[in-house]
Amino acid sequence: MKFFSKKQIIRTSKETQARQNQNSVIIDGIGVGIVAGIMTFLAVFLARLGASPVFVSLLTSIPAFIGLLLVVPIGSYLEQQQDLVPWYSRARIGVQASFVLMGILPFFIPLTHVAIAIIIIWTIATIPPIIVNITFTTVMSTVIESQYRQQLMSWRWSLLGVASALAVANAEQGSYAYRVCL
């Protein structure tokens, strides 16, 4: 039986945590890419549901307006928190879950109500990105050692771009299939 010194255990534990953090950052980037790709079709989705031009324009104006109102108070609140990683993680999950919810709405509520439901969800879903934008730099500097940060961020952005491109291609195909179902 081999015994490990306390230093070896701590080093192994840190290496395992660093590897887990790196994987989480990559997975997060892929998730962001998928959502970004799908987001490009949200206006098309609303238009195909028969939404008015005003509703479609709210996709741009609501996040800007809510961000203008809430970024400073949310930033002040987050500044008082001890650990920003859970805030970042929950906010990121909230953003991604909102897209899933918007995508399945037509299967559960009448089509005449889907556009307004999407705008309501979109309004609520503008708060998590504010949290993500405020905490991103701090969280990344906390979970990734400085000597690996630039390389990992490069990989993250590269994979984000690939995931976004694949999501756009698949969302386009899904959009045609969805139109046939309507």
N, C-alpha and C positions, 0 to 999 in steps of 0.2 A: 504494500500500500504506500502510495506516495503522498507526502504531506506538502502543502504549499505554505509559503510564508505569507504573512499579512500583506506585504508589499505586492507579491505576485497576485494575490486575490484581488486587491484593489485595482492593480493595473489591468487584469483580465476583465474586471467589472467595468472599468472605464472604457476599455476597447469595445466591449459588447454594447455598452450604452452608445458610444460614438457610432458604431455600425448601425444600430437600431435607429438613431437619429438621422443618419444619412439616408437610410431606406425610407424613413418617414418623409423626409424632404423631397425625395424623388417621387414617391407616391402622391404627395400633395401636389407637386407640379403637374403630374399626369392628370390628376383630378381637375385642376384648374384649366388645363388645356381642353379637356372634354367639355367642361362647362362653357368655356369661351367659344368653342366651336358651335355648341348648341345655341348659345345666346345669339349668334348671328342670325338665326332663323326665328327668333321669338317674334319679331315684327311681321315676318311672313306668316307665321302661325296665326297671329291675331288677325291679319288681313284676310286669310283664308277662312277664318271663323266669322267674317263679316263685320269686324270691328271698324268703327269710324276712324278717320284720320286723326282725330283728337286723341282717341285711345292709343293709337300707335305712337303718336308723338309723346305721350306720357311715359313711354319706356325710356326716353332720354331725359325729360324734364324732371320726373319724380326723383331719381337718384341725385341729380344736381341740387335740387331744392332741399331735400332732406339732408344731404351732406352739408350744405351751407348752414342749416339750422343746428345740426347735431354734432358736427365734428369737434368743436371746442368743448362742449360739455362731456362728450364721451371720452375725449382725450384727457380731460381733467380727472374724470373718474378712474380711468385706466392707470393714470399716473400714480394713484394711491394703492394700486394692487401690488401684492408681493411677487406673484408669479403670473406672467402674461401668457405662458404657453397654453394653459387650459382655455383662456379667453380666445386666443388665436384658433385653437383646434375646434372649439364649439362654434365659433363664428364661421369657419370654413365649412364645417358640416352643415350649418344652417343654410349657407348659400347653395351648396350642392343639393340639399334636400328640397329647397324651394323649386328648383328646376324639375326634379322628379315629380313633385306635386303638381306643377303647372302642366306637365306632359300627360298626366293621367286624369286630369279634371274632366275632359270631354267624355270619359267613360262612366263618370259618376253623377254628373249634373247635366241638365238640359243645355244644349249647344247655345241657346239664346242667352244663357247666363255665364258662359265660360269666359268671355272677354272681360267682363267686370270682375270676375273672380281672379283672373290672372293679374289684373291691375292692382287688386287689393293685396294679393300675395307679393307682387312686385314691390309695392309700397313698403310692406313689412320687411321684405327681403333686402331692402337697401341699407338696413342698419348693420347686419353682419359684415358687409364689405368695408364699412367705415372702421369697424374694430380691426379687421384684417389689415387694412392699409396703415393704421396707426401702429399696430404691434409687429408688423412683418420684420422690419430691420432689427428690432430688439430681440425678437424670438430667434431669428436666424443667427444672430451673434451669440446667443445663449446656447443654442443646441449644436453649433458647428464650430470646431476649433479653427482659429484664424488661418492656420497654414493650409487648411483644406477648403476653406470657404469659397474662394474664387472658382476653383475647379468644380466643386459640387454645384454652385449656382449656375455655372456654364452648362453642366449636364442637365440640371433642372430645367433651365430655359430651353435647351434643345429638345428635351423630351416633351416639354409643354407644347412646343410648336408642332411636333409630330402628332401628339395626341389631339391637338386642336384641328389639324388638317384632316386626320382620320375621322374626327367627330363631325366636321363639316360635310365630308363625303357621305358618311352614314346618315346624318341628319337630312341631307338632301334626298337620299333614297327613302328614308322613313317618311319624309314629307310627302313624297309621291304616293307611297302606300297608304298613308293616312288620308290623303285627299280621295283616294279610291274608296276607302271605308266610309267617308262622309257621304 
